[in-house]
Amino acid sequence: MPLSEEPGLKFIIVGASIAGLTSALALKAAGHSVLVLEKEEHLCGADTIPSGGARVPPNGCKVLFDLGLEAEIRENAVVGEGLMMYTYNSEGKDEGWEYFGLNLWDPELLIEACGDFLQMRHRDLVHILYNATMKERGTDDQSGCLSGVVTILFDAEVTDIDCDNCVVTMRSGEKHTGDAIVGADGASGLVRKCLIKEHDSSRDDAFTGLAFYSANIAQSIAIGDDELTKLYQYPRSNMVTLLVGNNRGAEVFLAGKDRDIQLCVYTPDSPQDGSWNEKAKRDIREVVGPCNLLMQKLVAHAGPSTCVQIKDHCELNSWVSTSGKVLVVGEAAHPFPPISLHTCSVAIEDGAFLGKIFSHTQDPSRIPEFFNAFEENRCGTLAALTSFKLRRAMSTFMTLPDGEKQISRDAMMRANHAAGRNVLDAPEEDMHTLWENLRKVYGYDPADAADEWWVSWGRFRQ
Ligand SMILES: Cc1cc2nc3c(=O)[nH]c(=O)nc-3n(C[C@H](O)[C@H](O)[C@H](O)COP(=O)(O)OP(=O)(O)OC[C@H]3O[C@@H](n4cnc5c(N)ncnc54)[C@H](O)[C@@H]3O)c2cc1C
């Protein structure tokens, strides 16, 4: 379609992953034109790279269902019922590794949040979003509003951004101009780097000393092994198995149409500063260290893996450029550690919020105001999560080095289990704060929050 005929505002989105595609889908539904530029040749990179697991808690699940994706999501997801905790290695235990107990998701919380805990393959989630984004909707959607258009270009790496004039330059030298640029290019992305420079948010990302390996085991292979077959027996089939160890840990769950095993390992043996798009240089078998029989069986059958270092990223002073025309979303705005429970859902929420506020304007002069409203609202929402993240970061909890903290963590889980409680239950006053935080996080609806901003503020400034 010639540029002059494209409807609405012209958005350029850098990155076709979860945040970029959800934003594209929601902005298209709001009647705008979106050009998505993705540096990889294919969605999620080469097919030879294994897909990692993605966990989507109720707040993200609810948004995906509201976007009309429930059937595709249900086909590809396992609905998680909770966590099962074990020790990572079997040293000193007569009966193999120790079972600490269960942590079930509270059914009341799920009803209130209107969503499920989904266990998925990262690749499936991205493909579902892509297919929905590219689906032809005709000129009008069901509500009678004019639908926008989305164009996605692959092998389209952005190498330079002019924040004032809203121009991106690609590796090929080609330039694209829009009304606004949305950086959904991840924690190491160019748009994030531009904003770090512009707002002087300078602090180097700090390596935590742990890396995250991700690999798959196909169900057809797993069911040939006695130990791995147990992962397919209910209720374990609908739980995330967590293994906690000395500076090491693992998460294991089933996902995808074929219910393959997703294996995620935390390890200190991590010289490679790798990415989700390249194979790990060291074989996963070399980095697991002393581990229990389940882990030994898992890595024996695992295919190729990826290795991503866990970093403490610097906080951006602002998610919006000084020109007001460039915004970062998803990991580019607020990076989480890999496989953090919240990373996918907050990226999805970002896209949904962005699309919803922009359903209220087609006026380019209002872009800075809307981008700043996005930052103010989403920062406020994520504050509850940040404190939650700080207090209960699962990777830290699971990989505590042997010592005083590990002893009290294990004692807490044993005492909870013996008393018939969830293993992760904390003392009553802490539980109260925790539940309040969870209620806020899981009960949040980005479309409602965006409309609330519009009704309370946005509509008065037309
Ligand atoms: C291929 C892939 C696989 C992943 N697998 C897992 C997983 O298994 N488990 C997990 O916990 N997390 C995984 N992640 C990370 C996960 O997607 C994010 O943590 C989170 O879900 C939110 O993602 P995001 O969309 O904000 O950013 P990201 O998922 O990081 O996506 C950023 C996108 O921007 C693209 N990009 C970056 N720079 C440029 C540029 N200059 N020009 C154009 N495009 C650019 C990237 O190729 C990527 O597609 C994966 C990410 C990718 C890209």
The ligand as a Tripos MOL2 file, in Angstrom:
@<TRIPOS>MOLECULE
LIG
   53    58     1     0     0
SMALL
NO_CHARGES

@<TRIPOS>ATOM
      1 C1         15.0540  -15.9370   19.6650 C.3       1 LIG1
      2 C2         14.7450  -15.6910   21.1200 C.ar      1 LIG1
      3 C3         14.5300  -16.7930   21.9510 C.ar      1 LIG1
      4 C4         14.2510  -16.5780   23.3110 C.ar      1 LIG1
      5 N1         14.0530  -17.6520   24.1110 N.ar      1 LIG1
      6 C5         13.7970  -17.4690   25.4090 C.ar      1 LIG1
      7 C6         13.6090  -18.5680   26.2820 C.ar      1 LIG1
      8 O1         13.6760  -19.6830   25.8620 O.2       1 LIG1
      9 N2         13.3760  -18.3390   27.6020 N.ar      1 LIG1
     10 C7         13.3110  -17.0680   28.0900 C.ar      1 LIG1
     11 O2         13.1120  -16.8940   29.2980 O.2       1 LIG1
     12 N3         13.4680  -15.9980   27.2930 N.ar      1 LIG1
     13 C8         13.7320  -16.1700   25.9720 C.ar      1 LIG1
     14 N4         13.9470  -15.0830   25.1670 N.ar      1 LIG1
     15 C9         13.8760  -13.7690   25.7520 C.3       1 LIG1
     16 C10        12.4220  -13.3230   25.8580 C.3       1 LIG1
     17 O3         11.8190  -13.1970   24.6080 O.3       1 LIG1
     18 C11        12.3800  -12.0200   26.5810 C.3       1 LIG1
     19 O4         13.0120  -12.2100   27.8150 O.3       1 LIG1
     20 C12        10.9930  -11.4650   26.9240 C.3       1 LIG1
     21 O5         10.0260  -12.3870   26.7150 O.3       1 LIG1
     22 C13        10.5620  -10.1900   26.2000 C.3       1 LIG1
     23 O6         11.0590  -10.0870   25.0390 O.3       1 LIG1
     24 P1         11.1900   -8.7380   24.1820 P.3       1 LIG1
     25 O7         10.2500   -8.9250   23.0820 O.co2     1 LIG1
     26 O8         11.1150   -7.5030   24.9750 O.co2     1 LIG1
     27 O9         12.7170   -8.8300   23.7150 O.3       1 LIG1
     28 P2         13.5000   -9.9990   23.0380 P.3       1 LIG1
     29 O10        12.7770  -11.2840   23.1350 O.co2     1 LIG1
     30 O11        14.8890   -9.9440   23.5420 O.co2     1 LIG1
     31 O12        13.4760   -9.6210   21.4850 O.3       1 LIG1
     32 C14        14.2060   -8.5980   20.8780 C.3       1 LIG1
     33 C15        14.0660   -8.7410   19.3720 C.3       1 LIG1
     34 O13        14.6800   -7.6430   18.7450 O.3       1 LIG1
     35 C16        15.5170   -8.1000   17.6980 C.3       1 LIG1
     36 N5         16.5680   -7.0980   17.5120 N.ar      1 LIG1
     37 C17        17.5530   -6.7840   18.3920 C.ar      1 LIG1
     38 N6         18.3120   -5.7930   17.9000 N.ar      1 LIG1
     39 C18        17.7830   -5.4570   16.6940 C.ar      1 LIG1
     40 C19        18.1430   -4.4870   15.7090 C.ar      1 LIG1
     41 N7         19.1860   -3.6640   15.8720 N.pl3     1 LIG1
     42 N8         17.3870   -4.4240   14.5800 N.ar      1 LIG1
     43 C20        16.3040   -5.2310   14.4010 C.ar      1 LIG1
     44 N9         15.9650   -6.1820   15.3030 N.ar      1 LIG1
     45 C21        16.6750   -6.2890   16.4400 C.ar      1 LIG1
     46 C22        15.9930   -9.4520   18.1840 C.3       1 LIG1
     47 O14        16.4700  -10.2810   17.1540 O.3       1 LIG1
     48 C23        14.7240   -9.9990   18.8400 C.3       1 LIG1
     49 O15        13.8840  -10.6270   17.9200 O.3       1 LIG1
     50 C24        14.2250  -15.2630   23.8280 C.ar      1 LIG1
     51 C25        14.4420  -14.1610   22.9860 C.ar      1 LIG1
     52 C26        14.7080  -14.3700   21.6430 C.ar      1 LIG1
     53 C27        14.9530  -13.1750   20.7520 C.3       1 LIG1
@<TRIPOS>BOND
     1     1     2 1
     2     2     3 ar
     3     2    52 ar
     4     3     4 ar
     5     4     5 ar
     6     4    50 ar
     7     5     6 ar
     8     6     7 ar
     9     6    13 1
    10     7     8 2
    11     7     9 ar
    12     9    10 ar
    13    10    11 2
    14    10    12 ar
    15    12    13 ar
    16    13    14 ar
    17    14    15 1
    18    14    50 ar
    19    15    16 1
    20    16    17 1
    21    16    18 1
    22    18    19 1
    23    18    20 1
    24    20    21 1
    25    20    22 1
    26    22    23 1
    27    23    24 1
    28    24    25 2
    29    24    26 1
    30    24    27 1
    31    27    28 1
    32    28    29 2
    33    28    30 1
    34    28    31 1
    35    31    32 1
    36    32    33 1
    37    33    34 1
    38    33    48 1
    39    34    35 1
    40    35    36 1
    41    35    46 1
    42    36    37 ar
    43    36    45 ar
    44    37    38 ar
    45    38    39 ar
    46    39    40 ar
    47    39    45 ar
    48    40    41 1
    49    40    42 ar
    50    42    43 ar
    51    43    44 ar
    52    44    45 ar
    53    46    47 1
    54    46    48 1
    55    48    49 1
    56    50    51 ar
    57    51    52 ar
    58    52    53 1
@<TRIPOS>SUBSTRUCTURE
     1 LIG1         1 GROUP 0 **** ****
